[in-house]
Amino acid sequence: MNKNKNNQSGFTLIELVVVIVILAILAVVAFPRFVSYQRDAHLARADAAFASFENSVHLFHNKWLTQGEPPPNQVVDYGQGDIFPSQAGFPLSVGTATHPNYPVTGEDCAELWEALMNVDLTIRAYGASGETGTILPSSTDIATWYTGSQQCTYHYTTGFEIDEKMPTMLYSPLTGEFEFTMQGTNATSSN
């Protein structure tokens, strides 16, 4: 009777709902796994950056030894800029010699990072000049915090949120010792 009836083809409503449900289930299963891979990538990048810094410190110390263990007021020919050693021969300051009994500041630690490292990670010193608060959210990869001690504290901030633990490296320029931890992001000057 109706010879002009169009022969239509396509998905039925049920088929579309089934496809949407399957995609939703896949997204729920895959998303946490993807986030986990992202976190692992950030942790690996932090480990690599901190290991590179540690290696640079040891290379600086070896250069100090081969130059005859110069005193803290003489530059050791290593890295970018004028890097001065501690009494024990580890990088302590950049640009001007620092008395070994004075505490290092966040700016000192940031300058050491930049002078020893040849990487594209950005760094910012926090806690200087009475600055208070937390280091996150941060627009830099590495944050160093003024602790009022003889220690540089470096936090890897990329990919971490407030109240999360993030990779942290503690470096003592007087002894050349390192400590690697996961610290909370509410870093303050009493760290």
C-alpha positions as CSV (number, residue, x, y, z in Angstrom):
1,M,0.0,0.0,0.0
2,N,2.6,2.5,1.0
3,K,5.3,2.0,-1.5
4,N,7.3,5.1,-0.6
5,K,8.0,3.9,2.9
6,N,11.6,4.9,3.8
7,N,13.8,2.1,5.0
8,Q,15.5,3.7,8.0
9,S,18.4,2.2,9.8
10,G,20.2,3.3,13.0
11,F,20.4,2.6,16.7
12,T,17.4,2.1,18.8
13,L,17.0,3.8,22.1
14,I,17.9,0.6,24.0
15,E,21.1,0.2,22.1
16,L,22.1,3.8,22.8
17,V,21.4,3.4,26.5
18,V,23.5,0.1,26.6
19,V,26.4,1.8,24.9
20,I,26.3,4.8,27.3
21,V,26.2,2.5,30.3
22,I,29.2,0.5,29.0
23,L,31.1,3.7,28.4
24,A,30.3,5.0,31.9
25,I,31.5,1.7,33.5
26,L,34.7,1.9,31.5
27,A,35.2,5.5,32.6
28,V,34.7,4.6,36.2
29,V,37.2,1.8,36.1
30,A,39.8,3.6,33.9
31,F,39.8,7.0,35.5
32,P,41.3,6.0,38.9
33,R,43.9,4.0,37.1
34,F,44.8,7.0,34.9
35,V,45.0,9.2,38.0
36,S,47.3,6.6,39.6
37,Y,49.6,6.6,36.5
38,Q,49.7,10.4,36.7
39,R,50.7,10.4,40.4
40,D,53.4,7.7,39.6
41,A,54.8,9.9,36.9
42,H,55.0,12.9,39.2
43,L,56.7,10.8,41.9
44,A,59.2,9.5,39.3
45,R,59.9,13.0,38.1
46,A,60.5,14.2,41.7
47,D,62.8,11.3,42.4
48,A,64.8,12.0,39.3
49,A,65.1,15.7,40.1
50,F,66.1,15.1,43.7
51,A,68.6,12.4,42.6
52,S,70.1,14.8,40.1
53,F,70.5,17.5,42.7
54,E,72.1,15.0,45.1
55,N,74.5,13.9,42.3
56,S,75.4,17.6,41.6
57,V,76.2,18.2,45.2
58,H,78.5,15.1,45.3
59,L,80.2,16.3,42.0
60,F,80.7,19.7,43.5
61,H,82.2,18.1,46.6
62,N,84.6,16.1,44.4
63,K,85.6,19.2,42.5
64,W,86.2,20.9,45.9
65,L,88.5,18.0,46.9
66,T,90.4,18.1,43.6
67,Q,90.9,21.9,43.9
68,G,92.7,21.3,47.2
69,E,89.8,21.9,49.6
70,P,89.6,25.7,49.3
71,P,88.2,27.7,52.2
72,P,84.5,28.9,52.3
73,N,85.4,32.3,51.0
74,Q,86.7,30.9,47.7
75,V,84.6,29.9,44.7
76,V,84.7,26.2,43.6
77,D,84.7,26.0,39.8
78,Y,81.5,24.0,39.3
79,G,78.0,24.7,38.1
80,Q,76.6,28.0,37.0
81,G,77.7,31.1,38.9
82,D,80.0,31.6,41.8
83,I,79.2,28.8,44.3
84,F,80.9,28.9,47.7
85,P,81.5,25.8,49.8
86,S,80.9,25.1,53.4
87,Q,83.8,24.1,55.7
88,A,83.2,20.5,54.7
89,G,83.2,21.3,51.0
90,F,79.5,21.1,50.1
91,P,77.7,23.9,48.1
92,L,76.5,26.5,50.6
93,S,75.9,29.8,48.8
94,V,75.8,31.4,45.4
95,G,77.2,34.9,44.5
96,T,78.6,35.8,47.9
97,A,80.4,33.7,50.6
98,T,78.1,32.9,53.6
99,H,79.4,32.5,57.1
100,P,79.0,28.8,58.0
101,N,77.1,29.6,61.2
102,Y,74.4,31.7,59.5
103,P,71.2,29.8,58.6
104,V,70.5,29.3,54.9
105,T,67.4,31.1,53.6
106,G,64.8,30.0,51.0
107,E,66.5,32.3,48.5
108,D,69.9,30.7,49.2
109,C,68.4,27.3,48.6
110,A,66.7,28.4,45.4
111,E,69.9,29.9,44.1
112,L,71.8,26.7,44.9
113,W,69.2,24.6,43.0
114,E,69.5,26.9,40.0
115,A,73.3,27.0,40.1
116,L,73.7,23.3,40.4
117,M,70.9,22.0,38.2
118,N,70.5,22.2,34.4
119,V,66.8,21.2,34.3
120,D,63.6,22.9,33.2
121,L,62.0,22.7,36.6
122,T,61.0,26.1,38.0
123,I,61.7,26.9,41.7
124,R,60.4,29.5,44.1
125,A,61.5,30.4,47.6
126,Y,58.7,30.7,50.1
127,G,58.6,31.9,53.7
128,A,61.0,34.8,53.1
129,S,60.5,38.3,54.5
130,G,57.8,37.2,56.9
131,E,55.7,35.4,54.3
132,T,53.2,33.0,55.8
133,G,50.7,30.5,54.6
134,T,51.1,27.3,52.6
135,I,53.1,26.5,49.5
136,L,50.2,25.2,47.6
137,P,48.6,25.9,45.3
138,S,51.9,26.6,43.5
139,S,52.8,27.7,40.0
140,T,56.3,26.2,40.3
141,D,57.6,22.7,40.2
142,I,59.9,23.0,43.2
143,A,59.2,25.1,46.3
144,T,61.9,25.7,48.9
145,W,60.9,27.0,52.3
146,Y,62.8,29.1,54.8
147,T,63.2,27.0,57.9
148,G,65.6,29.2,60.0
149,S,68.0,26.2,60.2
150,Q,71.1,25.1,58.4
151,Q,69.0,23.0,56.0
152,C,67.4,23.5,52.6
153,T,63.9,22.0,52.3
154,Y,62.8,21.3,48.7
155,H,59.2,20.3,48.0
156,Y,58.1,18.9,44.6
157,T,54.7,20.5,44.2
158,T,53.5,19.7,40.6
159,G,50.4,17.5,40.7
160,F,49.8,17.8,44.4
161,E,46.9,19.4,46.2
162,I,46.5,21.1,49.6
163,D,46.6,18.5,52.4
164,E,48.4,15.9,50.4
165,K,51.8,14.6,51.2
166,M,54.4,15.4,48.5
167,P,58.0,14.4,47.8
168,T,60.4,16.5,49.9
169,M,64.2,16.6,50.0
170,L,66.1,18.0,53.0
171,Y,69.7,19.0,52.2
172,S,72.3,20.1,54.8
173,P,74.9,22.3,53.1
174,L,77.2,22.0,56.2
175,T,77.4,18.2,56.2
176,G,76.2,17.2,52.7
177,E,73.5,15.0,54.2
178,F,70.2,14.3,52.4
179,E,66.9,13.1,53.7
180,F,64.0,12.2,51.4
181,T,60.4,12.1,52.8
182,M,56.8,12.6,51.9
183,Q,55.6,15.7,53.8
184,G,52.3,17.4,54.1
185,T,51.8,20.5,52.1
186,N,51.0,22.8,55.0
187,A,54.7,23.8,55.2
188,T,55.3,26.8,57.4
189,S,58.4,28.5,58.6
190,S,58.4,26.2,61.7
191,N,59.0,23.3,59.4
